[in-house]
Amino acid sequence: MKFLFLCTGNSCRSILSEVLFNHSAPTGWQAYSAGSKPTGQVHPVTLKTLENLGLSTANLSSKSIADCEHYQPDVVITVCDQAAQEACPLYLGEAIKAHWGLSDPSHLDLPEAEKLDAFLLTVGHIRKRLDALFRLDINRLTRSELITEINKISHIG
């Protein structure tokens, strides 16, 4: 099963989601990430956070939605923060779509130690949601039930 995590800049939340997903996903599941207006680089604190967690940052890049057209995901999850009036990317393919809004720690004007803590808080939210996703018995769910369950996960904080 292929997942695509989308946000605006593809430098923080969607990258964190991609890496955390691929690190813990069941066999046969894979994630990719992209942005509607990619920054062109992965945020340095994103890289530092992942490295501090012992996760590989090799081959990570800030990509556009157009860069992943060949990927053909089964599920697309936007992670932008609608509460902050952030425009979420639109994906028009046939994939299941869900929104798992996350605040963007990369825009916080904080000392580095506090910023790292904010990134770790975001990592915690992502991990809780991924744990719930990985517990779903997707082989026993209809497409409609799967859409409902994936969308329910957005309320896990």
Disulfide bonds with the S-S distance in Angstrom:
Cys80-Cys88 1.68
